[in-house]
């Protein structure tokens, strides 16, 4: 169960005021302005908050024990069940449409990125190895857990490590793994979307495995899309966790879309087709361009 990608997207920005020509700099996009201010009655009470937090801590403790003792398919089943229990403990209902992968061999699962909720949802949907930023490996408890369940750690501080990342991902895919990636490189509020970067798709081409687009949408229990569960801006993980636990309830919709074969084109064409498939569900465009061009978002949604 890995955690979300870096807060800033590493993007080549022409004319950035703080960067020399050709530099790669973090570009913050979604922030506090995207998050709704809960109205009266739209927060759960302190007792339910405490119960949810206690349940999450208990699930994490049990997960650590199981992951340490189990291996292979038994560990995969344990992680899948633990991820589902974690979502329920946090007050998040998971609605899944379709299996992550229903064919032989590996597959590259490509999803839009909203929150740490996404990672739990993907783990709950089926056996999967997630990519995560390298810094996660050093996090207390979570880093060791992520390493034990096969997380592929990625150095997002520059391009030098990119060939190694693509090669490691391709090797995992050839070995039959389902690997999950967030090509936007950071989390978004859901009313806006990020560029689907193309590098990860090269691993699917090299390994000759299909790309499986996955669309994630967070909703209120009444079906209204909401950014309330998004993990954006300067939020810490604790801030985001408290926001989610304080909601009366959230629904995470995970829609698995038809696979795209590795022969469908080069990595740009694969990224474009995948972005279009995800956008068809989320209703938000995911551009595929060389430079980062965020999609303007509308006025913040009030929860």
C-alpha positions in Angstrom: 0.0 0.0 0.0 2.1 2.9 -1.3 1.3 6.5 -0.9 0.7 9.3 -3.3 3.2 10.8 -5.7 5.2 14.0 -5.1 3.3 17.1 -4.3 4.9 18.9 -7.3 5.0 17.7 -10.9 8.5 17.8 -12.4 7.9 19.6 -15.6 10.0 21.5 -18.1 8.7 25.0 -18.0 9.7 27.6 -20.6 10.2 31.0 -19.1 9.7 30.0 -15.4 10.7 33.0 -13.3 12.7 30.9 -10.9 14.5 28.6 -13.3 17.2 28.9 -15.9 16.5 27.8 -19.4 16.2 24.0 -19.7 15.8 23.4 -15.9 13.3 20.9 -14.5 11.3 22.6 -11.7 8.3 21.6 -9.5 5.1 23.2 -10.6 2.4 23.3 -7.9 -1.1 23.3 -9.4 -4.0 22.2 -7.2 -4.0 23.7 -3.7 -6.2 24.8 -0.8 -8.4 26.8 -3.1 -9.6 23.5 -4.6 -10.8 22.0 -1.3 -14.4 22.8 -0.2 -15.1 24.4 3.2 -17.5 22.0 4.9 -20.8 23.5 5.8 -22.5 22.9 9.2 -23.6 19.3 9.5 -21.2 18.1 6.8 -18.6 16.9 9.3 -18.8 13.7 11.3 -18.7 13.9 15.1 -15.7 13.5 17.3 -16.7 10.0 18.5 -17.0 8.7 14.9 -13.7 10.3 14.0 -12.0 8.6 16.9 -13.6 5.3 16.0 -12.4 5.6 12.4 -8.9 6.5 13.4 -8.7 3.7 15.9 -9.9 1.2 13.3 -7.3 2.4 10.8 -4.5 2.0 13.3 -5.7 -1.5 14.1 -5.9 -2.5 10.4 -2.4 -1.2 9.9 -1.1 -3.2 12.8 -2.7 -6.4 11.5 -1.6 -5.7 8.0 2.0 -5.4 9.1 1.8 -8.8 10.9 0.3 -10.5 7.9 2.8 -9.0 5.4 5.7 -10.1 7.5 4.5 -13.7 7.9 3.0 -14.4 4.5 4.5 -14.7 1.0 3.3 -15.1 -2.6 -0.5 -15.3 -3.3 -1.3 -15.5 0.4 0.3 -12.2 1.0 -1.4 -10.7 -2.0 -4.8 -11.8 -0.7 -3.9 -10.4 2.7 -2.9 -7.0 1.3 -6.0 -6.8 -0.9 -8.3 -7.5 2.1 -6.4 -5.1 4.3 -6.7 -2.3 1.7 -10.5 -2.9 1.5 -10.7 -2.8 5.3 -8.7 0.4 5.5 -11.1 2.1 3.2 -14.1 1.0 5.2 -12.4 2.1 8.4 -11.9 5.5 6.9 -15.5 5.8 5.9 -14.9 5.3 2.2 -17.1 3.0 0.2 -15.3 1.4 -2.8 -17.4 0.7 -5.9 -15.4 -1.3 -8.4 -16.4 -2.0 -12.0 -14.3 -4.7 -13.7 -11.2 -6.7 -12.8 -7.8 -4.9 -12.9 -6.5 -7.6 -15.2 -8.3 -10.7 -16.6 -5.7 -12.1 -19.1 -2.5 -14.0 -18.9 0.8 -12.3 -18.2 1.3 -8.8 -16.8 -0.4 -5.5 -17.5 0.3 -1.8 -16.9 -2.6 -0.3 -14.9 -2.7 3.5 -15.6 -5.0 5.7 -13.4 -5.7 9.3 -12.7 -4.5 10.5 -9.3 -6.6 12.2 -6.6 -5.5 11.0 -3.2 -3.9 8.3 -1.1 -7.4 6.8 -1.4 -6.5 5.8 -5.0 -3.6 3.6 -3.8 -5.8 1.7 -1.3 -8.5 1.3 -3.9 -6.2 -0.2 -6.5 -4.7 -2.6 -3.9 -8.2 -3.6 -2.9 -9.3 -4.2 -6.6 -6.7 -6.8 -7.2 -3.0 -7.9 -6.8 -0.9 -5.0 -8.0 2.6 -3.6 -7.6 2.6 0.2 -7.4 5.2 2.7 -8.4 6.0 5.2 -5.6 8.5 8.0 -5.2 11.9 6.9 -3.7 11.4 8.9 -0.5 8.5 6.6 0.6 11.0 3.8 1.2 12.5 5.8 4.1 9.2 6.5 5.8 8.7 4.8 9.2 6.5 1.8 9.0 5.0 2.6 5.6 8.3 2.4 3.8 9.0 -1.1 5.1 5.5 -2.2 4.3 5.7 -0.8 0.8 9.0 -2.6 0.1 7.7 -5.9 1.4 4.7 -5.9 -1.0 6.9 -5.2 -4.1 6.6 -1.5 -4.6 8.7 -0.1 -7.4 10.5 3.0 -6.0 11.1 5.8 -8.5 13.5 8.7 -8.4 11.5 11.7 -9.5 14.2 14.3 -8.9 15.4 14.3 -12.5 15.7 12.3 -15.7 18.9 10.4 -15.1 17.1 7.6 -13.3 14.3 7.4 -15.9 15.8 4.6 -18.1 16.4 2.4 -15.0 12.8 3.0 -13.9 11.4 2.0 -17.3 13.6 -1.1 -17.4 12.6 -2.2 -13.9 9.0 -1.7 -14.7 9.3 -3.7 -17.9 11.1 -6.5 -16.1 8.2 -6.7 -13.5 5.6 -6.7 -16.4 7.5 -9.5 -18.2 7.5 -11.5 -14.9 3.7 -11.4 -15.0 3.1 -8.6 -12.5 0.3 -6.0 -12.7 2.0 -2.7 -12.2 0.1 0.5 -11.3 1.3 3.9 -12.3 0.0 7.5 -12.0 1.2 9.2 -15.2 0.2 12.7 -13.9 3.0 12.4 -11.4 1.1 14.2 -8.6 -2.4 14.4 -7.2 -5.2 16.6 -8.5 -8.5 17.8 -7.1 -10.7 16.1 -9.6 -12.1 19.2 -11.2 -8.7 19.7 -13.0 -6.4 17.1 -14.5 -2.7 16.7 -15.3 -0.7 15.7 -18.3 -0.3 12.0 -18.9 3.5 11.7 -19.1 4.6 9.2 -21.7 7.6 7.5 -20.2 5.8 4.8 -18.2 4.0 3.6 -21.4 7.4 2.6 -22.8 7.6 -0.2 -20.2 4.4 -1.7 -21.6 5.7 -1.6 -25.1 9.1 -3.1 -24.2 7.4 -5.9 -22.2 4.7 -6.5 -24.8 1.9 -6.3 -22.3 -1.5 -4.4 -22.5 -2.2 -1.0 -20.9 -5.3 -1.1 -18.7 -6.8 2.4 -18.1 -8.5 3.0 -14.8 -10.7 6.0 -13.9 -11.1 7.1 -10.3 -13.8 9.5 -9.1 -14.5 10.6 -5.5 -18.2 11.3 -4.7 -20.4 12.2 -1.8 -22.9 9.5 -0.8 -25.6 11.3 -2.8 -23.5 10.8 -6.0 -22.1 14.3 -6.3 -18.5 14.5 -7.4 -16.4 16.2 -4.7 -12.8 17.3 -4.1 -13.3 16.7 -0.4 -11.1 13.6 -0.4 -8.3 15.0 -2.6 -4.7 15.2 -1.3 -3.4 18.5 -2.7 -1.4 21.6 -2.1 0.5 21.9 1.2 -1.6 19.3 3.0 0.4 16.8 5.0 -0.7 13.2 5.0 -2.2 13.7 8.5 -4.1 16.8 7.3 -5.6 14.8 4.4 -6.4 11.8 6.6 -8.2 14.0 9.1 -10.2 15.7 6.3 -11.3 12.3 5.0 -12.1 10.9 8.5 -14.2 14.0 9.2 -16.4 13.5 6.2 -19.8 11.9 6.8 -18.8 9.5 4.0 -17.1 9.2 0.7 -17.5 6.9 -2.3 -14.5 6.0 -4.5 -15.6 4.8 -7.9 -13.0 2.7 -9.7 -13.8 1.9 -13.3 -11.6 -0.5 -15.2 -11.7 0.3 -18.9 -10.9 -2.0 -21.9 -7.3 -2.9 -22.3 -5.2 -1.2 -25.0 -2.7 -3.5 -26.7 1.0 -2.6 -26.9 0.7 -2.6 -30.7 -1.7 0.3 -30.6 1.1 2.7 -31.3 4.1 4.4 -29.8 4.2 5.6 -26.2 2.6 9.0 -27.1 -0.3 7.2 -28.9 -0.7 4.8 -26.0 -0.8 7.8 -23.6 -3.3 9.6 -25.7 -5.6 6.7 -26.0 -5.4 6.0 -22.3 -6.0 9.6 -21.4 -9.1 9.7 -23.6 -10.5 6.6 -22.0 -10.0 7.9 -18.5 -11.4 11.3 -19.5 -14.5 9.6 -20.9 -15.4 8.6 -17.3 -14.1 11.5 -15.2 -15.3 14.2 -17.7 -12.0 16.0 -17.3 -9.4 16.2 -20.1 -6.0 14.7 -19.6 -3.6 16.3 -22.1 -0.6 14.5 -23.5 2.0 17.1 -24.4 5.7 17.6 -24.0 5.3 20.5 -21.5 3.0 20.6 -18.5 -0.1 22.5 -19.4 -2.7 22.2 -16.6 -6.3 22.2 -17.5 -8.0 25.2 -15.9 -10.4 24.3 -13.2 -13.7 25.8 -12.4 -14.7 27.5 -9.3 -14.2 25.4 -6.1 -17.0 23.0 -5.4 -18.8 23.5 -2.0 -19.4 20.3 -0.1 
